[in-house]
Amino acid sequence: QVQLVESGGGLVQPGGSLRLSCAASGSIFSVDNMAWHRQAPGKEREFVAMITRGSGTNYANSVKGRFAISRDNAKNTVYLQINNLKPEDTAVYYCNADILTFGGRRVYWGQGTQVTVSS
């Protein structure tokens, strides 16, 4: 059984910062790509950022320069540093990871963590 658990969300004023974490646990052989997505109220889930096992990164244009994704392979954990938060960043943030287990390789999703940007 594999679990992804996000943490670090909360209520932040515009211009503030947050660091989200997502830890994968369970019977894991290896974790390949890890990513963050978000879903704002009334909108579809959208891609935010992705990081490979070798720390190559890719970002949505809307977050370039303000968001930074990183990972700790020893801890099977991915992070998302969010700076200069804007009200339009309000969303539930989900992580996912491409994980190899005894049963094979598949993408797992976390349950999400709420980020609310408001004064």
N, C-alpha and C positions, 0 to 999 in steps of 0.2 A: 504494500500500500504506500503510495506516494502522496505527500501533502505539500502544497505551497501556501505559506502563511504570510500575508502582508501586514505591515505595521507602519506607524509614523504619520498617519493622516491626522487631520484636525482642522480647527478653525483658525485662520490666519488673516491678518489685515493685509490689504494691498501693499505690495512692496516687500512683504516678508518672505521668509524662506522656510522650507521644509526638507527633510530627508526621509524618503520612504525606503523601507527595507522589505525584502521578500526572501524567505528562507525555504529551501526545498529539503524535505526529510523523508526517510523511508528506506526501502531496499533499492538503493540507487547505484548503478554501475558508473554512469557518467552523465554529466549535464552539458549539453551543447549550447545552442543559442538560448539566450534569455531576453525577455522583452517586457516593456510596459505598454499598456493601452489605457484608455480612459473613456468613460461614458458620462456625458453631461445629461441633465434632465431633459427628456424629450428628444434626445439625439441618439444616433447610432454610435456604437463603440468605435473608437478610432485609434490608430497606431500612434504611439508617442516616441518610443526609442527602442533600439535593439542592440545587444552586445554579443559578440561571438565568444567562444571559449578562449580565444587568443586576444580578446579585448578590442577587436575591431568594432566600431560603432556606426550606427545610422540613426538619424533623427528626422522626425516630421519637421517640415519647414516652419511650422507655427511655433516650435519650441526651441529652435536652434539659437544658441547663445545664452539661453536662460536655464535650460535643463542639462544635466550631466548624468549619464548612466555609467555605472562601474560595477564590478563584481569581485567577489572573493571565492575563488574556486575551491579552496580548502574547506570553506563553510557552505558551499552550494548556495550562496546568497548573492542577490543582485540588489543594487541600490539606485535610487533616483534622487539626485539633488535638484531641488527646484528653487530657483532664485527669482527675485522681482515678481512675485506672484501677482496675477491679475484676476479680476472677478471672472473672466472667461475661462480661467483654469479650474473653476469649480466643477468637480466631477467625482465619480467613483473611479479610483485608479486600480487596475488589475495587472498582475504580473502573469506571465506564462513562461514555460521552459520546455525545451525539447530534451526529454529524459530517456535514457536507456536503462531498462530494468531487466530482470530475468525474463519477463514476459514480452520483451521487445521494446521498440522505441515509439514514443508518442508524445504529443504535446499536452501538458497539464496546465491548468489555470488555478489561480488563487481565488479567494472569495471576495476580494476587493477591500480597499480602504478609502474612506470618504475624505476628500479635501474640499474645504469650503473657504472661499476667499471673500471676505466681507468686512466692511468697517462698522 
